[in-house]
């Protein structure tokens, strides 16, 4: 893990790392089985609604081609970091943190890279092993393996992604708000990542913009390790 170069640094980097550390894939939504005719009908209706809401969430994710948003990241201790997120399909995303946090998280379409420019360290993960796999690859991680979660507000849809065979991957829960102006009629407004040690990180999005021009150069970065001279 990254070293503690200044007070509070470990908490800051742990929060950033939990954004990309492994978490993906959940069991398919299974229809409930009831013992009576009326109960069976109610369960079938509930299951059908769950599948419909899940399909709507996936359709909304698929409809996003490019996106930018401001974000606030909150860890389990209440520590907050802010920054800017830019997304471009297929598979590209960039999290640039506030100026006093020299950390950058970038996906080039196949790998997620977390760079710490202060201590010149880098960590890399395959997208498929990251919580963000569900966001960057909705065909694989959400539609096939997503599980709809109960919510109290009728305008919200919550989808959890988890692999019970790999608890070390943790979980991610995507939360959508019904918004007719957003792609697919649902706006991704937040998500929650929980790692294998039950460390919780919440991401809240604001000022979402869709369909904006985004060059591939947005996802390039300066390596933390200088090239050796020959």
N, C-alpha and C positions, 0 to 999 in steps of 0.2 A: 504494500500500500504506500501511498505517498507520505513523505516525511512531514513532521510538524514544524514548518519553517517559521511560523509566527503564531501568537496566541489565537485560538479559535480556528486555526487552519485545518485541523483534523476534521472538525465538524463540517466546515465548509466543503471540503473535498469529499467527505463521506456522502454528503447530500447530493453533490454533483455526480458521484460515481453510481449512486443508487438509481439514478435516472437511466443509466445504460447497462448496469450489471444484469446478468442473465435472468430472464423471466419470459415465458411464452407458453402458448398452447394449453387449452383446457378440454375437459370432456365435452362431447356433444350434448346438446340439450335433450334430455330424455323425457318423453311424454309421461305424465303421471298415470298411475293405474288405480282405479277406484273399484269398490266392491258392490256398489249399487248403481242402478240406471241413472238416477238424477246426479249422483256424485260423479259418475263416469262422464256424463254430459258436461258438467261444470268443469271437470278436470281437462277434458278435451278442448273446451272453449278457451280455457286459460293457457293451455299449451299452444294452441293455434295463435293466440294473441302474442305469446312470447316469441314464437317463431317469426311472426310478422314484424314485431318490433326489432328483433335481431336483424332481420333482412333489411329493414329500413336503415339501421345503423351502419351496416356494411355498405349499403348503396350510397349513403352519405360520405363514407370514407373513400369509396371508389370514385366519387364525383369530384373529389379534390385533386386537381392537377398541380397547382401551385398554391402556396399559402404563406402568409407571414403573420406573426402575432407577437405582442409583448407577453412575457410570462413572469409569474411570481412563483418561486420554488420554496416550499416550506417543509422542513424536516420535523421529526417527532419531538424535538426540543423547542420548536417554534421559531427556529432561526430561519430568516428569509433571505433569499437571493433573487435578484431581478435580472432580466436580460431580454434578448430578442431571439425569436425562433423563425427560421425560414425553411420551408419544405418544398420539395419538387419530386414528383414521381417520374420514374420509378426509383424508390429507395434512397433518395437524398434528403438529408436534414442537417441543420446547423443550429447549435445553441451557443450564442455568444453572451457571456455574462457581463454584469456591471463592471465598470472600469477597474475597481480595486480587487477584482477576482480574476487573476491571470489564467483562467481555465477555458478551454474551447472543446466542444464536442461536435464532431462532424461525421456524417456518413457519406461515403462516396458511391453508394449504390450496392455495395457488397459487404463493406466492413464499417464498423463504428470505431472511431478513434477519439480517445480522450487525452488531451494534451495539457500539461502543467508547465507553463513557460517560466515559472519562478524557479523551479528546481530541475527543469529540463527532463521531465519524465513523460512517458507515453504508454498508454494501454490500448489494446485493440481487441475487439470482439466481432465475431460474425453477426450480421444483423439478425439472423434466425435465432441466436441465443440471447437476444436483448429484449427488454420490455417493449422497446420501440418497434419490434418486429410486427406487433399487432397493428401499429399505426402505419408502418411503411409497407406492409404486405397483408392487407385485409382479406384477400382471397384465401390465403393459407391460415392465418392465425385467428380470424374472427368468425367468418361464416361457418367454417368446419368445426371449430372448437370453442367458440364463444358460449358463455352462459349468461342469460339475462338475470339481473339482480333486482330485487324489489326496491322501489323508490316511493317516497311519500308524495311527491309532486307529480301531477299528471303530465306536465310538460317536459319531464326528464326521462331519459332512457339510460340505463346503466348496464354495461357489458363487462363481465369479468373474464380474464384470460389466464388460465392456470393449467399446469401439467402435474397431476397428482402423482405421477411416477417419478417426477424430478422436483421434489420440494426445494432443492437448492436453487432452482430457477426463480422462485418467488412467484408473485402474481402482479398483474396490472389490471386496473379497472378503469375503463373509458366511460366518461359521463358526457352525454349529449343533451342539448336543450333544443326544443322545437322552435325553429326559426325559418319562416318561409323564404327569407332572402338568402339563406345559406345553401350551399350545394346539397341536393337531396332533401332539403327541408329540415335538416338537423345540423346544429352547430356544435362541434367539439369544443367544450368549454373547460374541461379539466380532466386530469387522470390521477390515479393513486397507485404508486408502486410499493410493494411490500417485499422485502428480501427474505432470505431463509432464516435470518435472525430477528424477524419481525420488526425491522426498521422501516418506518413509513416515510415516504416522500410524496408530497402533493404538488402538482403543477396546476396553476390556474392561468388560463389564457384570457387576453383582452385585446381589443383593437384588431380582431381577425380580419384579414383581407384575402380575397380569393382571386384566382385567375390573373395574378400580376406577373409581369415579365421577370424571370429569374434565370440568370446565366449560370452555366455549369461552373464558372469560376468562383461563384459564391461558396462552393463546397471544397475549394482548394485551401490549403493552409501552409503556414511556415512550420517546418519540422522543428521540434524542440532540440534535436541533436544536430549540431552543425556538421556539414560534410567535411570529411577529412581531406586535406590537400595531398595530392599525389606528388 
